Amino acid sequence: MEHSRVKITELAYILDLSEEMVRRHSRAGRFIRDADKKFEVRQAVQAYFEMQHDSQLEPGLTEERTRLTKYQADKTYLELQEKRRELWPVRICLMYFSEVVKSAQQELLSLKNEVKMEYPDIEDKVLIYLDAKIREALERAAHRGAPPDLAKAVNDWNTGDNDSADDDNI
């Protein structure tokens, strides 16, 4: 067929590409030029559709560059926050909040004795009821647990399953 061979401008029009993109694909061996510097339309269209299909299966170079750039920016931002002392290491947070929880628990459990000292005539069954309610509240709080993301981060850190140094900060 005589019309199956076209110049670069015609192929660019057919594929809705710039002439420069057609040249790039030609240099990469995707579009084949003959001795007359013309392209076989059927081969070029087939190669173009194969490229489009492949680009849908795998992330393209642009997506990979975008992902890498975002990762690098996030990493730089975290490093900057760490230098500014805006991030706390997980181990310090765990130690601090463990102590806060223990102190709160001790204070709540000592309420029964404080009430008894302040109101010496109070009936024992009221104090027993108060103590039971405090213990129930503490038990409910203990079972409520942390949000899933935080629980996973703490668990990963405790088991040594952290893949990067960034996991040491929250």
C-alpha positions in Angstrom: 0.0 0.0 0.0 1.4 3.4 -1.0 -0.3 5.3 1.8 1.0 3.1 4.6 4.3 5.1 4.6 4.2 8.6 5.9 6.5 11.5 6.8 7.2 12.5 10.4 4.7 15.4 10.4 1.9 13.0 9.2 2.8 10.4 11.8 2.8 13.0 14.5 -0.6 14.1 13.4 -2.0 10.5 13.2 -0.7 9.7 16.7 -1.4 13.1 18.2 2.3 13.5 19.2 4.7 16.3 18.6 7.3 15.7 15.9 10.0 15.7 18.6 8.3 12.8 20.4 8.1 10.9 17.1 11.9 11.5 16.7 12.5 10.3 20.2 10.6 7.1 19.7 12.4 6.7 16.3 15.8 7.0 18.0 14.7 4.6 20.7 13.8 2.1 17.9 10.1 2.1 18.6 9.1 3.7 15.3 11.1 2.5 12.3 12.1 4.7 9.4 12.9 3.4 6.0 15.6 4.7 3.7 13.3 7.4 2.4 12.9 8.7 6.0 9.3 7.6 6.1 7.5 5.6 8.7 5.4 2.5 8.3 2.0 3.6 9.8 0.9 0.1 10.8 4.2 -0.6 12.7 4.2 2.8 14.4 0.6 2.6 15.5 1.1 -0.9 16.8 4.2 0.2 18.7 2.4 3.3 20.0 -0.5 1.2 21.4 1.9 -1.3 23.0 3.7 1.6 24.7 0.4 3.0 25.9 -0.6 -0.5 27.2 2.7 -1.0 29.0 2.6 2.4 30.6 -0.7 1.5 32.1 0.7 -1.6 33.7 3.8 -0.1 35.2 4.3 3.4 36.8 5.9 5.6 34.3 9.1 7.6 34.7 7.1 10.7 35.6 5.2 8.9 38.4 8.4 7.4 39.7 10.2 10.8 39.7 7.2 12.3 41.5 7.2 9.6 44.1 11.0 9.9 44.6 10.8 13.7 44.8 8.0 13.5 47.4 10.0 10.9 49.4 13.1 13.1 49.4 11.1 16.2 50.4 9.4 14.3 53.2 12.8 13.0 54.4 14.3 16.4 54.3 11.4 17.9 56.2 11.6 15.2 58.9 15.3 15.8 59.3 14.7 19.5 59.6 12.0 19.0 62.2 14.4 16.7 64.1 17.1 19.3 64.1 14.7 21.9 65.3 13.7 19.5 68.1 10.1 19.4 66.9 10.1 15.6 66.9 10.5 13.4 69.9 12.1 10.0 69.7 9.6 7.2 70.3 11.4 5.7 73.3 11.2 9.1 75.1 7.5 9.4 74.3 6.9 5.8 75.5 8.8 6.4 78.8 7.1 9.7 79.4 3.6 8.6 78.7 4.0 5.4 80.6 4.9 7.4 83.6 2.0 9.8 83.1 -0.4 6.8 82.9 1.1 5.1 86.0 0.8 8.4 87.9 -2.8 8.9 86.8 -3.7 5.3 87.8 -2.1 5.7 91.2 -3.9 9.0 91.8 -7.3 7.5 90.8 -6.8 4.4 93.0 -5.9 6.6 96.0 -9.1 8.6 95.7 -11.0 6.1 97.9 -8.5 6.8 100.8 -8.6 10.5 100.2 -12.4 10.5 100.4 -12.3 8.4 103.5 -9.9 10.8 105.2 -11.9 13.9 104.2 -15.3 12.3 105.1 -14.6 9.9 108.0 -18.3 9.2 108.6 -18.9 8.0 105.0 -20.2 4.4 104.8 -17.8 1.7 103.6 -20.2 0.5 100.9 -20.0 4.0 99.2 -16.2 3.7 99.3 -16.3 0.2 97.9 -18.7 1.4 95.2 -16.4 4.4 94.4 -13.3 2.1 94.2 -15.1 -0.4 91.9 -16.2 2.4 89.6 -12.7 3.8 89.4 -11.3 0.3 88.7 -13.9 -0.2 86.0 -13.0 3.1 84.3 -9.3 2.2 84.4 -10.1 -1.2 82.9 -12.2 0.3 80.1 -9.4 2.8 79.4 -6.8 0.0 79.2 -8.9 -2.0 76.7 -9.7 1.0 74.5 -6.1 1.0 73.3 -4.3 3.3 71.0 -5.3 4.3 67.4 -4.3 1.5 65.0 -1.5 3.5 63.3 0.1 4.4 66.7 -0.3 0.9 68.0 1.4 -0.5 64.9 4.3 2.0 65.2 4.8 1.3 68.9 4.6 -2.5 68.2 7.1 -2.3 65.3 9.5 -0.2 67.4 9.2 -2.6 70.4 9.9 -5.6 68.2 12.7 -3.9 66.3 10.8 -4.1 63.1 11.5 -0.6 62.0 12.9 -0.2 58.5 14.3 3.3 58.8 15.7 5.7 61.2 12.6 7.9 60.7 10.5 5.4 62.6 12.3 6.5 65.7 10.4 9.8 65.7 6.8 10.7 65.9 
